[in-house]
Amino acid sequence: MTTEYDALIVGGGQSGLAAAHHLRRRGLAVAIVEAGTEPVGSWPHYYDSLTLFSPAKYSSLPGLPFPGDPDQYPHRDEVVDYLRAYAEALDVDIHTGHRAEFVDHDGAGFHVRTHADAVFCAPRLIAATGTFGSPHLPALPGQDRFAGKLLHASDYRLPEDFAGQHVIVVGAGNSAVQIAVELAQAATVTLASRTPVKFAPQRPLRRDMHFWFTLTGIDSAPVGHLLRHPPTAPVFDTGRYRAAVSAGRPHARPMFTSLESDTAVWPDGSRTRVDTVILATGYTPHLPYLSGIDALTVDGRPRHWRGVSITHAGLGYLGLEWQRSLSSNSLRGVGRDAADLARRLHDLGR
């Protein structure tokens, strides 16, 4: 089966849906190719207690406000429901159950072949598959000798799964701290990081930080782009997480120097028995289907400038971290990037 469109989007999560909205507004016939059973991205696979750090009024895609109290911090399942409703309102073809296997480019257009042996063709292609499929797993000294479990944060769901264990959570960002604090209710938890955890107030001067991000321009291009790769990203906190870490639940320590059997060795020479290590070490772009057209670097990252490919006319990317701004890979920011990318790809046909 071969089907042709004006534009194809690989990935039906928040980035792909926002792209579809803006491409349709420009009159293009659009299709989304999505591996899952419904177009809600990776949200159903995140840990059960995940809550956004941005209030609902700052967490919408273009054209549909997030429902409910605008000052609430939406839960994972509320985001899934919102994305489901957003997809239903789009006037585009959404092909679920089609995982993109590889992409060909013949000079005039792109041909996306899926694992279901379907082929979709278009002169424009947006890669919007996010990062969840490619967790970053740094090599740990001694991990080949470690007898416990070594997991990524993408594998974490519930604290009860680790009841009675000694768990080390590796990382210093929002997810690492959120998981470690929750896990400390059911397990003995150490939060290990190469740099100390830094906290920033969630509501400075009684306003959510995203109010200030919007007011100052930090959350959008081009001002926010100047802050790319800050020395250490802070953990946004109402005071709960700082209090938990200060109380030793979890216990924060500098990164261990090695793993040995069922033991972690610390910089001061002390040793701790450990059952599980959870790596909250982030993700990298998930773009294996583009590996055959020389669009990626040797380490699999897209070769682009602010979302537009520098290797292939008509190819774009959405949802990349720091693509155009601080908020590029978030619900609150991807709509702005999608509008910019849709404009630039649409202009190719003029």
N, C-alpha and C positions, 0 to 999 in steps of 0.2 A: 504494500500500500504506500503510495507516494501522494503527499498533499502539499500544495503550494500556498504561501501567504505573503503578505508584504513584510511582515516581521515575525520572528520567532523568539520566544523567551524560554530558556532552559532553567527550570526551577519555579515552583509555584508558591514560594513563601512570601514574606512581606515585600522583598525587593522585586520579585517577579510580578506581583499583583500591582504594585505602584507603577512599574514600567508599563504594564498593560493598560492601566487607566490613562496614562498620558499619551501613549501611542494611539489609542482609540480616539482620544480627543482631537488628534491630528488627522483622523480619517483613514487610518491604516487598518487593513485586515490583519488581525493578530491571533496567534495561537501560543498557549503555554504548554510546554512539555514537562510533565511532573512525574517523578518516580513513585511517589506515594499514592495512597488511595484517595486522598483529597488534598486540595491546595491550601495547606496550613503550615508548610515548611517544617522545620525541626522542632517547633514548639511542643508538640505532644511528647517528645523524647527527653525534655529537660526534667530535672529533679522536681518532685511533686510540690515542694513548698516555694518554688521560684516566684518572686514578686518583682515587678519592674521597679527601677529606681527613679523613674519619671512618672508624674501624675498623669491621669487619663487625658487631661486637656492638652498635654504635650506629647501624647503617644498615639496619634492618629495618622492614618494614611490619607492621601489627598481625596477629598470628596465625601468622606464619611467620618464624622466625629466619633470618638470612642464613647460608647453609651455609659450611663450611670453618673455617679458623682464625679465631677471634673477634677476634684482634688484627691480622689482615691488613688492608690497605687495598685494597678491591676495585677491579679494573680495569673499564673500560667494558663489556667483553663479559660479564664476570661479572654485572654489574648487569642486562644484557639477559636473560641466562639466568634470573636470579632473578625478574624481573618476568614472564617467560613462564610459569614454574612457578606463580607466585602467581595469575596469571589463570586458569590451568587448574584451580586448586583452588576458585575462586569459583563459587557457585551463582547465577549471574546470566546474562542474555542479553548477549552481546557482539557487536555488529554492526560488523564491520570493513569497510573500504572505503566508509564512509559519512561524508563530510565535511559537517559542519553548514553549510548555506548561510545560513539565517536562522531566527529564532525569532519566533513570534507569541504573544501573550498575550491571552486573551479574558475575563479577570477570574476565571475558574474554574481555568484551567490553562494549560500551555505546550505549544506545538506546534512541534516541531523538524523542519524540512524539510531533507533532505540533497541533495547533488548527484546522487545516484542516484535522485532523485524519490520517496523514501520519506518518510513523515511519522510521527513518534513523538510521543505525547502523554502528559502526566502532570501532576498538580497540583504536583509538586516538580521543580525543575531545578537541577543543580549544574554550573556552568561550571568545568571542570578542564583547560583546554587549555594551561595553562602560558604560557611566554613565547618559546619557541624560534622560533615563527613570526613574531615581531615584533622582530628585532634593532634595537637603538638605533643610529642612524647620524647622529651629530652633524655639522653642516656645518663643514667645514674651510676656512680662508681659502685661496683659490687653487685649490681642488679642481677647479674647472671648467677650469683650465689644466693640470692634472696629466696627463702623458702615460703614467704608469705604471698599475699596477693598484691599485685601492682595494677592499679586501675587509673583511668582518666576520669575527670569530673563528669564527662559525658556518660559514664557508666553508673553514676550515683543517682539513687532515687529516694530512699527512705533511711532515716537514722536507725530504725529498728533492725535493718539488715546487718548492722554492725554492733549490735548490743553485746556488751561485755568485752569488746575487743580493745586493743590499743591501736589507734589509727593515727598516722601522720598525714596531714594535708599539706601539700607543697604549693606555695604561692603566696602572694601578698595583695591580690586584687579583690574586687567585690565578691566574685564567686567563691574564691578560696575562703574568705572570712565568713561569708554567709553559710557555706557548707560546714566549716569547722565549728562554728557556734552552734548550729543545729545538731551536729553529730555529738557534741559534748553532753547533750541530754541523755544519750544512751551509751556512750563509750568514753574511754580515756583518750583525749585528743591532744596532739601536739601540732601546732601550726608552724611549719618550717619555711623560712624564706631567706633569700640571699641579701635582701635589704629589709629594714624594719617596715612594718605596716604603718602607713600614714593615713590618718582619718581626716575627713573634711565634713563640715556640717551639712546635713541634708537640707536644713531650712535656716540659712543665715538671715538675720534681721526679720525672722518670722515669715519669710517667703521661701518657697522651694527653690533650690539652686537653679533649676531650669528656667525660672523667671529671670534670674540674673544672667544666665547664659544667653537668653533671647534678647534681653535688654542691651547687653554689651556687644552682641554679635559674636561672642566666643563660640556659640553653638552652630554657626553657619559659615559658609565660605564668604570672603577669603580670610577673615580675621582668625577664625579658629584653626585654619590650616597652619598658621604660624607657630602654633603650640605643639606641632606634631612631635611624637616621641619625647614626652616630658621625662625627666629623670626617674620619677616614680609616680604612677597613677594612684591617686588617693582612693580610699574606701569611703563612700558617702554614707553618712551615719546620723541617726537621730540621737545617738548616745548609747544605744543598746549594745552595739558591737564593741565599742571601746570599753564599756563597763565589763562585758563578758571576758574580754582578753585581759583586762586589768585584774580580774578575779581569778585568772588562771583556767578559765573554761571557755576556750582552749588555752593551753600553755604555749606561748610564743617563744621560739628559739631560733638562733641562726641556723642556716641549712646544715644538715648532717654531712659528714665527710665521706661516709661510705655505708653500704649495707652488707651485713654478714649473716647468712643463714636467717635467723629470726631476730636479728639485732640491728639497730641503727647506732652508728658511732658518731659522736658529736665533736665539734671543734675543741672542746676542753678535755677530750679523752674519755668522757663518760659514755656509758652504753645503756640503751633502752630496748627492752623486748618490744617487738612490733608485729602485729598481725597483718595489717593492710596499709599500703601507701596509696594515697589518692593524689594524682597530679592535676592541680588546677592551673595548668600552664598554657592555656589558650589553644588557638586553632590556627590553621593556615588555609588559604583559599582552596576550595574543593573543585578542581577543574580537570579531572583526568580525561574527559571526552575531547579536550582541545589539544591533547599532546601530539596529535599527528599533523598539525598545520603550522607548527613553528610559531605559535602565538605566545608561548610561555618561556620563562627563563629556565635555566638548567635545574633549578630547585622547584619548578612547578608554579611559579608566581606569574600573574599576567603582566605582559609588557604593554603598558598603557600610560596615558596622561589624563588624569582626572576622569577616568572611566571610559575613555575612548581609546581603542586599540591603536598602537603605533605600528602594527604589522599588517593589519587587514582592514581595508575600508569597509564600513558597515558593521564591524564587530564592536560591541561595547560590554561593559561590566557594571554590575550594581551590587551594593552591599559589602564592598570591600572596606576594611578598617582604614580610616583616614583617606578615603577616596577623594573627597573634596573638603571634608571638615571633621570636627570632633564627633559629630553625630551620624556620619555616613552609614555606619552599619547598625543603625537603630531604627525603631519604628518612628521616632520623632524626626529623623533626618533623611531617611531614604527617599521620601517623596520629593524633596528639593533636588536631590541628585537625579531622580528619575525624570523630572521635568526638564532638566538641563540636557540629559542624555537623549531623551526622546526628540528634543528640538534639533540636536546636532545630527542624529541619525536620519531624521526626517528630511533634513536639508540635503542629504546625499542625492535624493531623487530630483532635485531642482536643476 
